[in-house]
Amino acid sequence: MKKYGTVGVGVYLGLSVIDLSLTMALISYKGADKVKNMEDWVVGNIKGWVGMKHDPDNEEEKMKEVQGGKVSFTTLFVIAYGIHKTILLPVRLSLTAAITPIVARRLRELGWIKNIVK
């Protein structure tokens, strides 16, 4: 952290934004129907625990009219965030460690950061 500091944090955050966005896009493109089925199952179970009646056919028709049969953004984000934070963490950390010295060197050449104290 002492050597690269904010450059390393910036690289990590940049990779995180790209990673989360690509994960959400991939889930939305490849698995939206499976996510919708899982969302209906979770909502049904939660309503059952609370004591509410769950009628997926009736609610499904209402939601299709409102959303066009799409998965809610919240459900999509929660699943993508879980994958982003668990499965893809080693990839993100490895890429950050590999890319940070290159980015720091380039920013130093452009004069955007001072020389790094060794």
Contacts in CASP RR format, 6 or more apart in sequence:
PFRMAT RR
TARGET T0000
AUTHOR 0000-0000-0000
METHOD contacts of the structure
MODEL  1
MKKYGTVGVGVYLGLSVIDLSLTMALISYKGADKVKNMEDWVVGNIKGWV
GMKHDPDNEEEKMKEVQGGKVSFTTLFVIAYGIHKTILLPVRLSLTAAIT
PIVARRLRELGWIKNIVK
2 117 0 8 1.000
3 116 0 8 1.000
3 118 0 8 1.000
4 100 0 8 1.000
4 101 0 8 1.000
4 104 0 8 1.000
4 116 0 8 1.000
7 100 0 8 1.000
7 103 0 8 1.000
7 104 0 8 1.000
7 107 0 8 1.000
7 113 0 8 1.000
8 96 0 8 1.000
8 100 0 8 1.000
8 103 0 8 1.000
8 104 0 8 1.000
11 96 0 8 1.000
11 99 0 8 1.000
11 100 0 8 1.000
11 103 0 8 1.000
12 92 0 8 1.000
12 93 0 8 1.000
12 96 0 8 1.000
15 92 0 8 1.000
15 95 0 8 1.000
15 96 0 8 1.000
15 99 0 8 1.000
16 84 0 8 1.000
16 92 0 8 1.000
19 84 0 8 1.000
19 88 0 8 1.000
19 91 0 8 1.000
19 92 0 8 1.000
20 80 0 8 1.000
20 81 0 8 1.000
20 84 0 8 1.000
23 80 0 8 1.000
23 83 0 8 1.000
23 84 0 8 1.000
23 88 0 8 1.000
24 76 0 8 1.000
24 77 0 8 1.000
24 80 0 8 1.000
27 35 0 8 1.000
27 76 0 8 1.000
27 79 0 8 1.000
27 80 0 8 1.000
27 83 0 8 1.000
28 71 0 8 1.000
28 76 0 8 1.000
32 70 0 8 1.000
32 71 0 8 1.000
32 76 0 8 1.000
35 71 0 8 1.000
35 75 0 8 1.000
35 76 0 8 1.000
35 79 0 8 1.000
36 69 0 8 1.000
36 70 0 8 1.000
36 71 0 8 1.000
38 75 0 8 1.000
39 71 0 8 1.000
39 72 0 8 1.000
39 75 0 8 1.000
40 56 0 8 1.000
40 60 0 8 1.000
43 54 0 8 1.000
43 59 0 8 1.000
44 54 0 8 1.000
44 56 0 8 1.000
47 53 0 8 1.000
47 54 0 8 1.000
48 54 0 8 1.000
63 69 0 8 1.000
104 113 0 8 1.000
104 116 0 8 1.000
107 113 0 8 1.000
108 114 0 8 1.000
108 115 0 8 1.000
108 116 0 8 1.000
END
